[in-house]
Amino acid sequence: MLLLHFIYYIIIMRTEVFEAMELNTKSAVIQDFGEFVASRSYYGCTIYLYALPGFFVEVIYSGNFQSQIECIRIQNDSKVLEHYAKGIDLNLDL
């Protein structure tokens, strides 16, 4: 029953619910339900963009070793998301 409640919250999760989670819980949600979109470097940090149902999140690692997550934040700024679009190739050989 607890698993069904968790899945329910993931499917209809609001950004406020995600933001209120602890860092390790956010990481687990992304690992289990997020879809990797792209990555970028910014001032010595490596940032990964993931899609969750209804919103995007960035996972930010400082330094080159990516051993520790600095923060996880919701990203809805279109100017920031455009940086990721530059690295996505939509040419499909069908």
PyMOL Python script that loads the backbone (N, CA, C, O; Angstrom):
from pymol import cmd

cmd.read_pdbstr("""\
ATOM      1  N   MET A   1       0.819  -1.193   0.000  1.00  0.00           N
ATOM      2  CA  MET A   1       0.000   0.000   0.000  1.00  0.00           C
ATOM      3  C   MET A   1       0.865   1.260   0.000  1.00  0.00           C
ATOM      4  O   MET A   1       0.545   2.229  -0.689  1.00  0.00           O
ATOM      5  N   LEU A   2       1.952   1.256   0.762  1.00  0.00           N
ATOM      6  CA  LEU A   2       2.847   2.405   0.813  1.00  0.00           C
ATOM      7  C   LEU A   2       3.454   2.679  -0.558  1.00  0.00           C
ATOM      8  O   LEU A   2       3.578   3.834  -0.963  1.00  0.00           O
ATOM      9  N   LEU A   3       3.830   1.622  -1.272  1.00  0.00           N
ATOM     10  CA  LEU A   3       4.389   1.782  -2.609  1.00  0.00           C
ATOM     11  C   LEU A   3       3.383   2.432  -3.549  1.00  0.00           C
ATOM     12  O   LEU A   3       3.758   3.285  -4.352  1.00  0.00           O
ATOM     13  N   LEU A   4       2.115   2.047  -3.465  1.00  0.00           N
ATOM     14  CA  LEU A   4       1.091   2.649  -4.314  1.00  0.00           C
ATOM     15  C   LEU A   4       0.923   4.134  -4.020  1.00  0.00           C
ATOM     16  O   LEU A   4       0.722   4.928  -4.939  1.00  0.00           O
ATOM     17  N   HIS A   5       1.002   4.512  -2.757  1.00  0.00           N
ATOM     18  CA  HIS A   5       0.922   5.932  -2.400  1.00  0.00           C
ATOM     19  C   HIS A   5       2.110   6.686  -2.973  1.00  0.00           C
ATOM     20  O   HIS A   5       1.965   7.801  -3.475  1.00  0.00           O
ATOM     21  N   PHE A   6       3.288   6.073  -2.897  1.00  0.00           N
ATOM     22  CA  PHE A   6       4.489   6.713  -3.417  1.00  0.00           C
ATOM     23  C   PHE A   6       4.367   6.914  -4.924  1.00  0.00           C
ATOM     24  O   PHE A   6       4.669   7.995  -5.430  1.00  0.00           O
ATOM     25  N   ILE A   7       3.931   5.895  -5.638  1.00  0.00           N
ATOM     26  CA  ILE A   7       3.755   6.001  -7.089  1.00  0.00           C
ATOM     27  C   ILE A   7       2.708   7.060  -7.415  1.00  0.00           C
ATOM     28  O   ILE A   7       2.874   7.825  -8.365  1.00  0.00           O
ATOM     29  N   TYR A   8       1.646   7.110  -6.644  1.00  0.00           N
ATOM     30  CA  TYR A   8       0.606   8.121  -6.840  1.00  0.00           C
ATOM     31  C   TYR A   8       1.193   9.528  -6.738  1.00  0.00           C
ATOM     32  O   TYR A   8       0.907  10.383  -7.576  1.00  0.00           O
ATOM     33  N   TYR A   9       2.014   9.770  -5.714  1.00  0.00           N
ATOM     34  CA  TYR A   9       2.612  11.090  -5.554  1.00  0.00           C
ATOM     35  C   TYR A   9       3.573  11.416  -6.682  1.00  0.00           C
ATOM     36  O   TYR A   9       3.686  12.576  -7.079  1.00  0.00           O
ATOM     37  N   ILE A  10       4.268  10.418  -7.205  1.00  0.00           N
ATOM     38  CA  ILE A  10       5.177  10.654  -8.323  1.00  0.00           C
ATOM     39  C   ILE A  10       4.393  11.045  -9.565  1.00  0.00           C
ATOM     40  O   ILE A  10       4.781  11.972 -10.276  1.00  0.00           O
ATOM     41  N   ILE A  11       3.309  10.357  -9.829  1.00  0.00           N
ATOM     42  CA  ILE A  11       2.536  10.619 -11.042  1.00  0.00           C
ATOM     43  C   ILE A  11       1.928  12.016 -11.021  1.00  0.00           C
ATOM     44  O   ILE A  11       1.920  12.701 -12.044  1.00  0.00           O
ATOM     45  N   ILE A  12       1.424  12.441  -9.882  1.00  0.00           N
ATOM     46  CA  ILE A  12       0.774  13.751  -9.820  1.00  0.00           C
ATOM     47  C   ILE A  12       1.540  14.733  -8.937  1.00  0.00           C
ATOM     48  O   ILE A  12       0.973  15.717  -8.462  1.00  0.00           O
ATOM     49  N   MET A  13       2.810  14.470  -8.720  1.00  0.00           N
ATOM     50  CA  MET A  13       3.602  15.283  -7.805  1.00  0.00           C
ATOM     51  C   MET A  13       3.626  16.745  -8.239  1.00  0.00           C
ATOM     52  O   MET A  13       3.792  17.062  -9.416  1.00  0.00           O
ATOM     53  N   ARG A  14       3.463  17.582  -7.300  1.00  0.00           N
ATOM     54  CA  ARG A  14       3.581  19.013  -7.506  1.00  0.00           C
ATOM     55  C   ARG A  14       5.016  19.419  -7.174  1.00  0.00           C
ATOM     56  O   ARG A  14       5.710  18.741  -6.415  1.00  0.00           O
ATOM     57  N   THR A  15       5.437  20.518  -7.747  1.00  0.00           N
ATOM     58  CA  THR A  15       6.799  20.978  -7.483  1.00  0.00           C
ATOM     59  C   THR A  15       7.011  21.268  -6.000  1.00  0.00           C
ATOM     60  O   THR A  15       8.117  21.092  -5.489  1.00  0.00           O
ATOM     61  N   GLU A  16       5.965  21.712  -5.303  1.00  0.00           N
ATOM     62  CA  GLU A  16       6.093  22.020  -3.878  1.00  0.00           C
ATOM     63  C   GLU A  16       6.422  20.764  -3.068  1.00  0.00           C
ATOM     64  O   GLU A  16       7.190  20.823  -2.108  1.00  0.00           O
ATOM     65  N   VAL A  17       5.846  19.642  -3.456  1.00  0.00           N
ATOM     66  CA  VAL A  17       6.114  18.379  -2.769  1.00  0.00           C
ATOM     67  C   VAL A  17       7.570  17.983  -2.982  1.00  0.00           C
ATOM     68  O   VAL A  17       8.258  17.600  -2.036  1.00  0.00           O
ATOM     69  N   PHE A  18       8.037  18.076  -4.222  1.00  0.00           N
ATOM     70  CA  PHE A  18       9.417  17.713  -4.527  1.00  0.00           C
ATOM     71  C   PHE A  18      10.391  18.617  -3.781  1.00  0.00           C
ATOM     72  O   PHE A  18      11.359  18.132  -3.195  1.00  0.00           O
ATOM     73  N   GLU A  19      10.147  19.919  -3.794  1.00  0.00           N
ATOM     74  CA  GLU A  19      11.051  20.861  -3.131  1.00  0.00           C
ATOM     75  C   GLU A  19      11.143  20.616  -1.631  1.00  0.00           C
ATOM     76  O   GLU A  19      12.183  20.888  -1.030  1.00  0.00           O
ATOM     77  N   ALA A  20      10.088  20.111  -1.019  1.00  0.00           N
ATOM     78  CA  ALA A  20      10.078  19.877   0.424  1.00  0.00           C
ATOM     79  C   ALA A  20      10.837  18.609   0.823  1.00  0.00           C
ATOM     80  O   ALA A  20      11.104  18.399   2.007  1.00  0.00           O
ATOM     81  N   MET A  21      11.184  17.770  -0.140  1.00  0.00           N
ATOM     82  CA  MET A  21      11.877  16.512   0.161  1.00  0.00           C
ATOM     83  C   MET A  21      13.323  16.759   0.567  1.00  0.00           C
ATOM     84  O   MET A  21      13.935  17.754   0.180  1.00  0.00           O
ATOM     85  N   GLU A  22      13.855  15.828   1.355  1.00  0.00           N
ATOM     86  CA  GLU A  22      15.275  15.833   1.695  1.00  0.00           C
ATOM     87  C   GLU A  22      16.085  15.503   0.440  1.00  0.00           C
ATOM     88  O   GLU A  22      15.563  14.905  -0.500  1.00  0.00           O
ATOM     89  N   LEU A  23      17.353  15.893   0.430  1.00  0.00           N
ATOM     90  CA  LEU A  23      18.217  15.677  -0.727  1.00  0.00           C
ATOM     91  C   LEU A  23      18.284  14.205  -1.129  1.00  0.00           C
ATOM     92  O   LEU A  23      18.190  13.885  -2.314  1.00  0.00           O
ATOM     93  N   ASN A  24      18.445  13.305  -0.154  1.00  0.00           N
ATOM     94  CA  ASN A  24      18.557  11.882  -0.493  1.00  0.00           C
ATOM     95  C   ASN A  24      17.241  11.326  -1.047  1.00  0.00           C
ATOM     96  O   ASN A  24      17.264  10.409  -1.868  1.00  0.00           O
ATOM     97  N   THR A  25      16.109  11.858  -0.616  1.00  0.00           N
ATOM     98  CA  THR A  25      14.816  11.423  -1.151  1.00  0.00           C
ATOM     99  C   THR A  25      14.642  11.920  -2.576  1.00  0.00           C
ATOM    100  O   THR A  25      14.173  11.181  -3.441  1.00  0.00           O
ATOM    101  N   LYS A  26      15.021  13.180  -2.827  1.00  0.00           N
ATOM    102  CA  LYS A  26      14.971  13.707  -4.192  1.00  0.00           C
ATOM    103  C   LYS A  26      15.825  12.851  -5.121  1.00  0.00           C
ATOM    104  O   LYS A  26      15.407  12.512  -6.227  1.00  0.00           O
ATOM    105  N   SER A  27      17.017  12.508  -4.663  1.00  0.00           N
ATOM    106  CA  SER A  27      17.924  11.694  -5.467  1.00  0.00           C
ATOM    107  C   SER A  27      17.306  10.336  -5.792  1.00  0.00           C
ATOM    108  O   SER A  27      17.414   9.857  -6.921  1.00  0.00           O
ATOM    109  N   ALA A  28      16.662   9.720  -4.810  1.00  0.00           N
ATOM    110  CA  ALA A  28      16.017   8.419  -5.030  1.00  0.00           C
ATOM    111  C   ALA A  28      14.864   8.530  -6.023  1.00  0.00           C
ATOM    112  O   ALA A  28      14.689   7.652  -6.868  1.00  0.00           O
ATOM    113  N   VAL A  29      14.083   9.594  -5.929  1.00  0.00           N
ATOM    114  CA  VAL A  29      12.966   9.803  -6.855  1.00  0.00           C
ATOM    115  C   VAL A  29      13.496   9.957  -8.278  1.00  0.00           C
ATOM    116  O   VAL A  29      12.947   9.375  -9.213  1.00  0.00           O
ATOM    117  N   ILE A  30      14.559  10.737  -8.441  1.00  0.00           N
ATOM    118  CA  ILE A  30      15.146  10.934  -9.769  1.00  0.00           C
ATOM    119  C   ILE A  30      15.700   9.623 -10.304  1.00  0.00           C
ATOM    120  O   ILE A  30      15.503   9.290 -11.473  1.00  0.00           O
ATOM    121  N   GLN A  31      16.389   8.882  -9.454  1.00  0.00           N
ATOM    122  CA  GLN A  31      16.975   7.610  -9.878  1.00  0.00           C
ATOM    123  C   GLN A  31      15.890   6.625 -10.319  1.00  0.00           C
ATOM    124  O   GLN A  31      16.064   5.912 -11.308  1.00  0.00           O
ATOM    125  N   ASP A  32      14.786   6.584  -9.597  1.00  0.00           N
ATOM    126  CA  ASP A  32      13.729   5.615  -9.893  1.00  0.00           C
ATOM    127  C   ASP A  32      12.775   6.066 -10.994  1.00  0.00           C
ATOM    128  O   ASP A  32      12.295   5.238 -11.769  1.00  0.00           O
ATOM    129  N   PHE A  33      12.492   7.369 -11.077  1.00  0.00           N
ATOM    130  CA  PHE A  33      11.435   7.834 -11.971  1.00  0.00           C
ATOM    131  C   PHE A  33      11.875   8.901 -12.970  1.00  0.00           C
ATOM    132  O   PHE A  33      11.114   9.245 -13.875  1.00  0.00           O
ATOM    133  N   GLY A  34      13.084   9.425 -12.821  1.00  0.00           N
ATOM    134  CA  GLY A  34      13.549  10.472 -13.723  1.00  0.00           C
ATOM    135  C   GLY A  34      14.100   9.903 -15.016  1.00  0.00           C
ATOM    136  O   GLY A  34      14.560   8.763 -15.075  1.00  0.00           O
ATOM    137  N   GLU A  35      14.040  10.723 -16.041  1.00  0.00           N
ATOM    138  CA  GLU A  35      14.615  10.354 -17.330  1.00  0.00           C
ATOM    139  C   GLU A  35      15.700  11.364 -17.665  1.00  0.00           C
ATOM    140  O   GLU A  35      15.440  12.565 -17.742  1.00  0.00           O
ATOM    141  N   PHE A  36      16.929  10.867 -17.865  1.00  0.00           N
ATOM    142  CA  PHE A  36      18.048  11.744 -18.186  1.00  0.00           C
ATOM    143  C   PHE A  36      17.782  12.446 -19.509  1.00  0.00           C
ATOM    144  O   PHE A  36      17.350  11.823 -20.479  1.00  0.00           O
ATOM    145  N   VAL A  37      18.046  13.767 -19.539  1.00  0.00           N
ATOM    146  CA  VAL A  37      17.830  14.556 -20.747  1.00  0.00           C
ATOM    147  C   VAL A  37      19.159  15.009 -21.341  1.00  0.00           C
ATOM    148  O   VAL A  37      19.426  14.770 -22.519  1.00  0.00           O
ATOM    149  N   ALA A  38      19.993  15.661 -20.533  1.00  0.00           N
ATOM    150  CA  ALA A  38      21.250  16.213 -21.041  1.00  0.00           C
ATOM    151  C   ALA A  38      22.117  16.636 -19.862  1.00  0.00           C
ATOM    152  O   ALA A  38      21.698  16.580 -18.706  1.00  0.00           O
ATOM    153  N   SER A  39      23.340  17.064 -20.186  1.00  0.00           N
ATOM    154  CA  SER A  39      24.234  17.581 -19.148  1.00  0.00           C
ATOM    155  C   SER A  39      24.948  18.815 -19.679  1.00  0.00           C
ATOM    156  O   SER A  39      24.978  19.075 -20.881  1.00  0.00           O
ATOM    157  N   ARG A  40      25.520  19.565 -18.744  1.00  0.00           N
ATOM    158  CA  ARG A  40      26.296  20.748 -19.106  1.00  0.00           C
ATOM    159  C   ARG A  40      27.299  21.032 -17.999  1.00  0.00           C
ATOM    160  O   ARG A  40      27.166  20.543 -16.876  1.00  0.00           O
ATOM    161  N   SER A  41      28.300  21.826 -18.335  1.00  0.00           N
ATOM    162  CA  SER A  41      29.276  22.284 -17.348  1.00  0.00           C
ATOM    163  C   SER A  41      29.050  23.764 -17.117  1.00  0.00           C
ATOM    164  O   SER A  41      28.718  24.510 -18.038  1.00  0.00           O
ATOM    165  N   TYR A  42      29.237  24.176 -15.870  1.00  0.00           N
ATOM    166  CA  TYR A  42      29.020  25.579 -15.529  1.00  0.00           C
ATOM    167  C   TYR A  42      29.903  25.933 -14.345  1.00  0.00           C
ATOM    168  O   TYR A  42      29.681  25.447 -13.236  1.00  0.00           O
ATOM    169  N   TYR A  43      30.907  26.778 -14.572  1.00  0.00           N
ATOM    170  CA  TYR A  43      31.818  27.247 -13.527  1.00  0.00           C
ATOM    171  C   TYR A  43      32.357  26.110 -12.657  1.00  0.00           C
ATOM    172  O   TYR A  43      32.286  26.169 -11.429  1.00  0.00           O
ATOM    173  N   GLY A  44      32.889  25.092 -13.296  1.00  0.00           N
ATOM    174  CA  GLY A  44      33.500  23.989 -12.569  1.00  0.00           C
ATOM    175  C   GLY A  44      32.530  22.955 -12.027  1.00  0.00           C
ATOM    176  O   GLY A  44      32.947  21.992 -11.384  1.00  0.00           O
ATOM    177  N   CYS A  45      31.253  23.142 -12.276  1.00  0.00           N
ATOM    178  CA  CYS A  45      30.242  22.175 -11.831  1.00  0.00           C
ATOM    179  C   CYS A  45      29.748  21.373 -13.029  1.00  0.00           C
ATOM    180  O   CYS A  45      29.712  21.874 -14.153  1.00  0.00           O
ATOM    181  N   THR A  46      29.373  20.140 -12.780  1.00  0.00           N
ATOM    182  CA  THR A  46      28.697  19.326 -13.779  1.00  0.00           C
ATOM    183  C   THR A  46      27.236  19.254 -13.374  1.00  0.00           C
ATOM    184  O   THR A  46      26.910  18.928 -12.233  1.00  0.00           O
ATOM    185  N   ILE A  47      26.358  19.564 -14.325  1.00  0.00           N
ATOM    186  CA  ILE A  47      24.929  19.634 -14.033  1.00  0.00           C
ATOM    187  C   ILE A  47      24.192  18.703 -14.986  1.00  0.00           C
ATOM    188  O   ILE A  47      24.366  18.771 -16.203  1.00  0.00           O
ATOM    189  N   TYR A  48      23.367  17.833 -14.412  1.00  0.00           N
ATOM    190  CA  TYR A  48      22.570  16.892 -15.194  1.00  0.00           C
ATOM    191  C   TYR A  48      21.108  17.311 -15.130  1.00  0.00           C
ATOM    192  O   TYR A  48      20.590  17.643 -14.064  1.00  0.00           O
ATOM    193  N   LEU A  49      20.456  17.291 -16.279  1.00  0.00           N
ATOM    194  CA  LEU A  49      19.037  17.627 -16.357  1.00  0.00           C
ATOM    195  C   LEU A  49      18.232  16.342 -16.506  1.00  0.00           C
ATOM    196  O   LEU A  49      18.522  15.507 -17.363  1.00  0.00           O
ATOM    197  N   TYR A  50      17.219  16.197 -15.661  1.00  0.00           N
ATOM    198  CA  TYR A  50      16.314  15.048 -15.701  1.00  0.00           C
ATOM    199  C   TYR A  50      14.886  15.543 -15.862  1.00  0.00           C
ATOM    200  O   TYR A  50      14.538  16.631 -15.403  1.00  0.00           O
ATOM    201  N   ALA A  51      14.068  14.737 -16.515  1.00  0.00           N
ATOM    202  CA  ALA A  51      12.645  15.023 -16.637  1.00  0.00           C
ATOM    203  C   ALA A  51      11.891  14.121 -15.671  1.00  0.00           C
ATOM    204  O   ALA A  51      12.077  12.904 -15.660  1.00  0.00           O
ATOM    205  N   LEU A  52      11.049  14.731 -14.874  1.00  0.00           N
ATOM    206  CA  LEU A  52      10.084  14.020 -14.042  1.00  0.00           C
ATOM    207  C   LEU A  52       8.707  14.389 -14.580  1.00  0.00           C
ATOM    208  O   LEU A  52       8.581  15.388 -15.289  1.00  0.00           O
ATOM    209  N   PRO A  53       7.680  13.620 -14.266  1.00  0.00           N
ATOM    210  CA  PRO A  53       6.349  13.974 -14.777  1.00  0.00           C
ATOM    211  C   PRO A  53       5.948  15.394 -14.370  1.00  0.00           C
ATOM    212  O   PRO A  53       5.691  15.664 -13.197  1.00  0.00           O
ATOM    213  N   GLY A  54       5.900  16.291 -15.350  1.00  0.00           N
ATOM    214  CA  GLY A  54       5.429  17.647 -15.109  1.00  0.00           C
ATOM    215  C   GLY A  54       6.489  18.709 -14.931  1.00  0.00           C
ATOM    216  O   GLY A  54       6.166  19.896 -14.964  1.00  0.00           O
ATOM    217  N   PHE A  55       7.765  18.326 -14.738  1.00  0.00           N
ATOM    218  CA  PHE A  55       8.797  19.338 -14.553  1.00  0.00           C
ATOM    219  C   PHE A  55      10.191  18.744 -14.753  1.00  0.00           C
ATOM    220  O   PHE A  55      10.372  17.527 -14.790  1.00  0.00           O
ATOM    221  N   PHE A  56      11.177  19.650 -14.883  1.00  0.00           N
ATOM    222  CA  PHE A  56      12.580  19.270 -15.014  1.00  0.00           C
ATOM    223  C   PHE A  56      13.308  19.548 -13.705  1.00  0.00           C
ATOM    224  O   PHE A  56      12.942  20.459 -12.963  1.00  0.00           O
ATOM    225  N   VAL A  57      14.344  18.754 -13.429  1.00  0.00           N
ATOM    226  CA  VAL A  57      15.198  19.003 -12.275  1.00  0.00           C
ATOM    227  C   VAL A  57      16.654  18.932 -12.704  1.00  0.00           C
ATOM    228  O   VAL A  57      17.017  18.184 -13.612  1.00  0.00           O
ATOM    229  N   GLU A  58      17.479  19.728 -12.033  1.00  0.00           N
ATOM    230  CA  GLU A  58      18.917  19.689 -12.239  1.00  0.00           C
ATOM    231  C   GLU A  58      19.574  19.067 -11.018  1.00  0.00           C
ATOM    232  O   GLU A  58      19.233  19.381  -9.878  1.00  0.00           O
ATOM    233  N   VAL A  59      20.524  18.176 -11.281  1.00  0.00           N
ATOM    234  CA  VAL A  59      21.353  17.592 -10.232  1.00  0.00           C
ATOM    235  C   VAL A  59      22.739  18.188 -10.426  1.00  0.00           C
ATOM    236  O   VAL A  59      23.357  18.017 -11.477  1.00  0.00           O
ATOM    237  N   ILE A  60      23.226  18.890  -9.402  1.00  0.00           N
ATOM    238  CA  ILE A  60      24.460  19.654  -9.523  1.00  0.00           C
ATOM    239  C   ILE A  60      25.553  19.016  -8.676  1.00  0.00           C
ATOM    240  O   ILE A  60      25.406  18.821  -7.469  1.00  0.00           O
ATOM    241  N   TYR A  61      26.662  18.695  -9.355  1.00  0.00           N
ATOM    242  CA  TYR A  61      27.857  18.165  -8.706  1.00  0.00           C
ATOM    243  C   TYR A  61      28.945  19.221  -8.817  1.00  0.00           C
ATOM    244  O   TYR A  61      29.108  19.823  -9.878  1.00  0.00           O
ATOM    245  N   SER A  62      29.692  19.457  -7.745  1.00  0.00           N
ATOM    246  CA  SER A  62      30.805  20.395  -7.847  1.00  0.00           C
ATOM    247  C   SER A  62      32.077  19.619  -8.141  1.00  0.00           C
ATOM    248  O   SER A  62      32.241  18.486  -7.687  1.00  0.00           O
ATOM    249  N   GLY A  63      32.965  20.222  -8.891  1.00  0.00           N
ATOM    250  CA  GLY A  63      34.233  19.585  -9.228  1.00  0.00           C
ATOM    251  C   GLY A  63      34.085  18.548 -10.324  1.00  0.00           C
ATOM    252  O   GLY A  63      33.000  18.328 -10.862  1.00  0.00           O
ATOM    253  N   ASN A  64      35.208  17.918 -10.639  1.00  0.00           N
ATOM    254  CA  ASN A  64      35.247  16.963 -11.742  1.00  0.00           C
ATOM    255  C   ASN A  64      34.927  15.536 -11.331  1.00  0.00           C
ATOM    256  O   ASN A  64      34.671  14.696 -12.194  1.00  0.00           O
ATOM    257  N   PHE A  65      34.933  15.241 -10.046  1.00  0.00           N
ATOM    258  CA  PHE A  65      34.814  13.852  -9.614  1.00  0.00           C
ATOM    259  C   PHE A  65      33.374  13.384  -9.463  1.00  0.00           C
ATOM    260  O   PHE A  65      33.127  12.178  -9.436  1.00  0.00           O
ATOM    261  N   GLN A  66      32.429  14.289  -9.367  1.00  0.00           N
ATOM    262  CA  GLN A  66      31.008  13.965  -9.283  1.00  0.00           C
ATOM    263  C   GLN A  66      30.714  12.945  -8.192  1.00  0.00           C
ATOM    264  O   GLN A  66      29.868  12.066  -8.363  1.00  0.00           O
ATOM    265  N   SER A  67      31.413  13.065  -7.078  1.00  0.00           N
ATOM    266  CA  SER A  67      31.219  12.101  -6.005  1.00  0.00           C
ATOM    267  C   SER A  67      30.140  12.530  -5.018  1.00  0.00           C
ATOM    268  O   SER A  67      29.605  11.703  -4.280  1.00  0.00           O
ATOM    269  N   GLN A  68      29.822  13.817  -5.007  1.00  0.00           N
ATOM    270  CA  GLN A  68      28.825  14.287  -4.051  1.00  0.00           C
ATOM    271  C   GLN A  68      27.902  15.306  -4.709  1.00  0.00           C
ATOM    272  O   GLN A  68      28.353  16.234  -5.380  1.00  0.00           O
ATOM    273  N   ILE A  69      26.623  15.117  -4.508  1.00  0.00           N
ATOM    274  CA  ILE A  69      25.635  16.050  -5.042  1.00  0.00           C
ATOM    275  C   ILE A  69      25.647  17.311  -4.183  1.00  0.00           C
ATOM    276  O   ILE A  69      25.513  17.247  -2.961  1.00  0.00           O
ATOM    277  N   GLU A  70      25.807  18.448  -4.836  1.00  0.00           N
ATOM    278  CA  GLU A  70      25.747  19.730  -4.126  1.00  0.00           C
ATOM    279  C   GLU A  70      24.302  20.126  -3.860  1.00  0.00           C
ATOM    280  O   GLU A  70      23.951  20.526  -2.749  1.00  0.00           O
ATOM    281  N   CYS A  71      23.465  20.012  -4.891  1.00  0.00           N
ATOM    282  CA  CYS A  71      22.052  20.324  -4.709  1.00  0.00           C
ATOM    283  C   CYS A  71      21.239  19.749  -5.863  1.00  0.00           C
ATOM    284  O   CYS A  71      21.771  19.403  -6.917  1.00  0.00           O
ATOM    285  N   ILE A  72      19.956  19.662  -5.632  1.00  0.00           N
ATOM    286  CA  ILE A  72      18.992  19.252  -6.653  1.00  0.00           C
ATOM    287  C   ILE A  72      17.923  20.326  -6.659  1.00  0.00           C
ATOM    288  O   ILE A  72      17.340  20.648  -5.624  1.00  0.00           O
ATOM    289  N   ARG A  73      17.674  20.878  -7.840  1.00  0.00           N
ATOM    290  CA  ARG A  73      16.696  21.966  -7.913  1.00  0.00           C
ATOM    291  C   ARG A  73      15.796  21.808  -9.129  1.00  0.00           C
ATOM    292  O   ARG A  73      16.191  21.254 -10.155  1.00  0.00           O
ATOM    293  N   ILE A  74      14.597  22.301  -8.987  1.00  0.00           N
ATOM    294  CA  ILE A  74      13.658  22.335 -10.104  1.00  0.00           C
ATOM    295  C   ILE A  74      14.128  23.421 -11.057  1.00  0.00           C
ATOM    296  O   ILE A  74      14.504  24.517 -10.641  1.00  0.00           O
ATOM    297  N   GLN A  75      14.100  23.097 -12.344  1.00  0.00           N
ATOM    298  CA  GLN A  75      14.539  24.072 -13.339  1.00  0.00           C
ATOM    299  C   GLN A  75      13.403  24.342 -14.316  1.00  0.00           C
ATOM    300  O   GLN A  75      13.016  23.465 -15.089  1.00  0.00           O
ATOM    301  N   ASN A  76      12.874  25.554 -14.278  1.00  0.00           N
ATOM    302  CA  ASN A  76      11.810  25.919 -15.207  1.00  0.00           C
ATOM    303  C   ASN A  76      12.104  27.222 -15.935  1.00  0.00           C
ATOM    304  O   ASN A  76      11.221  27.799 -16.569  1.00  0.00           O
ATOM    305  N   ASP A  77      13.348  27.684 -15.844  1.00  0.00           N
ATOM    306  CA  ASP A  77      13.766  28.903 -16.531  1.00  0.00           C
ATOM    307  C   ASP A  77      14.089  28.554 -17.984  1.00  0.00           C
ATOM    308  O   ASP A  77      15.025  27.799 -18.248  1.00  0.00           O
ATOM    309  N   SER A  78      13.326  29.096 -18.914  1.00  0.00           N
ATOM    310  CA  SER A  78      13.499  28.745 -20.326  1.00  0.00           C
ATOM    311  C   SER A  78      14.884  29.113 -20.850  1.00  0.00           C
ATOM    312  O   SER A  78      15.402  28.429 -21.732  1.00  0.00           O
ATOM    313  N   LYS A  79      15.495  30.172 -20.332  1.00  0.00           N
ATOM    314  CA  LYS A  79      16.840  30.549 -20.782  1.00  0.00           C
ATOM    315  C   LYS A  79      17.871  29.502 -20.364  1.00  0.00           C
ATOM    316  O   LYS A  79      18.794  29.203 -21.121  1.00  0.00           O
ATOM    317  N   VAL A  80      17.718  28.956 -19.182  1.00  0.00           N
ATOM    318  CA  VAL A  80      18.628  27.897 -18.724  1.00  0.00           C
ATOM    319  C   VAL A  80      18.383  26.627 -19.530  1.00  0.00           C
ATOM    320  O   VAL A  80      19.334  25.968 -19.950  1.00  0.00           O
ATOM    321  N   LEU A  81      17.125  26.279 -19.749  1.00  0.00           N
ATOM    322  CA  LEU A  81      16.804  25.063 -20.499  1.00  0.00           C
ATOM    323  C   LEU A  81      17.305  25.141 -21.940  1.00  0.00           C
ATOM    324  O   LEU A  81      17.600  24.108 -22.541  1.00  0.00           O
ATOM    325  N   GLU A  82      17.405  26.346 -22.505  1.00  0.00           N
ATOM    326  CA  GLU A  82      17.940  26.512 -23.857  1.00  0.00           C
ATOM    327  C   GLU A  82      19.390  26.044 -23.952  1.00  0.00           C
ATOM    328  O   GLU A  82      19.813  25.568 -25.006  1.00  0.00           O
ATOM    329  N   HIS A  83      20.163  26.172 -22.865  1.00  0.00           N
ATOM    330  CA  HIS A  83      21.549  25.697 -22.868  1.00  0.00           C
ATOM    331  C   HIS A  83      21.608  24.196 -23.131  1.00  0.00           C
ATOM    332  O   HIS A  83      22.520  23.718 -23.806  1.00  0.00           O
ATOM    333  N   TYR A  84      20.654  23.465 -22.608  1.00  0.00           N
ATOM    334  CA  TYR A  84      20.610  22.021 -22.838  1.00  0.00           C
ATOM    335  C   TYR A  84      20.189  21.707 -24.265  1.00  0.00           C
ATOM    336  O   TYR A  84      20.682  20.747 -24.856  1.00  0.00           O
ATOM    337  N   ALA A  85      19.294  22.495 -24.821  1.00  0.00           N
ATOM    338  CA  ALA A  85      18.776  22.239 -26.164  1.00  0.00           C
ATOM    339  C   ALA A  85      19.888  22.276 -27.205  1.00  0.00           C
ATOM    340  O   ALA A  85      19.807  21.584 -28.219  1.00  0.00           O
ATOM    341  N   LYS A  86      20.916  23.069 -26.967  1.00  0.00           N
ATOM    342  CA  LYS A  86      22.028  23.166 -27.913  1.00  0.00           C
ATOM    343  C   LYS A  86      22.744  21.831 -28.078  1.00  0.00           C
ATOM    344  O   LYS A  86      23.305  21.561 -29.140  1.00  0.00           O
ATOM    345  N   GLY A  87      22.734  21.000 -27.053  1.00  0.00           N
ATOM    346  CA  GLY A  87      23.447  19.730 -27.104  1.00  0.00           C
ATOM    347  C   GLY A  87      22.596  18.538 -27.499  1.00  0.00           C
ATOM    348  O   GLY A  87      23.088  17.410 -27.517  1.00  0.00           O
ATOM    349  N   ILE A  88      21.330  18.766 -27.815  1.00  0.00           N
ATOM    350  CA  ILE A  88      20.434  17.668 -28.164  1.00  0.00           C
ATOM    351  C   ILE A  88      20.286  17.610 -29.675  1.00  0.00           C
ATOM    352  O   ILE A  88      19.892  18.593 -30.303  1.00  0.00           O
ATOM    353  N   ASP A  89      20.599  16.464 -30.256  1.00  0.00           N
ATOM    354  CA  ASP A  89      20.496  16.257 -31.698  1.00  0.00           C
ATOM    355  C   ASP A  89      19.164  15.587 -31.999  1.00  0.00           C
ATOM    356  O   ASP A  89      18.925  14.453 -31.585  1.00  0.00           O
ATOM    357  N   LEU A  90      18.299  16.288 -32.718  1.00  0.00           N
ATOM    358  CA  LEU A  90      16.990  15.753 -33.045  1.00  0.00           C
ATOM    359  C   LEU A  90      16.926  15.163 -34.452  1.00  0.00           C
ATOM    360  O   LEU A  90      15.848  14.783 -34.909  1.00  0.00           O
ATOM    361  N   ASN A  91      18.067  15.079 -35.147  1.00  0.00           N
ATOM    362  CA  ASN A  91      18.090  14.448 -36.465  1.00  0.00           C
ATOM    363  C   ASN A  91      17.987  12.945 -36.291  1.00  0.00           C
ATOM    364  O   ASN A  91      18.870  12.310 -35.714  1.00  0.00           O
ATOM    365  N   LEU A  92      16.909  12.390 -36.790  1.00  0.00           N
ATOM    366  CA  LEU A  92      16.673  10.960 -36.659  1.00  0.00           C
ATOM    367  C   LEU A  92      16.779  10.306 -38.027  1.00  0.00           C
ATOM    368  O   LEU A  92      16.156  10.756 -38.989  1.00  0.00           O
ATOM    369  N   ASP A  93      17.557   9.263 -38.107  1.00  0.00           N
ATOM    370  CA  ASP A  93      17.639   8.488 -39.345  1.00  0.00           C
ATOM    371  C   ASP A  93      16.590   7.395 -39.276  1.00  0.00           C
ATOM    372  O   ASP A  93      16.803   6.353 -38.657  1.00  0.00           O
ATOM    373  N   LEU A  94      15.467   7.637 -39.909  1.00  0.00           N
ATOM    374  CA  LEU A  94      14.374   6.662 -39.872  1.00  0.00           C
ATOM    375  C   LEU A  94      14.361   5.824 -41.118  1.00  0.00           C
ATOM    376  O   LEU A  94      13.509   4.947 -41.264  1.00  0.00           O
TER     377      LEU A  94
END
""", "prot")
cmd.dss("prot")
cmd.show_as("cartoon", "prot")
cmd.util.cbc("prot")
cmd.orient("prot")
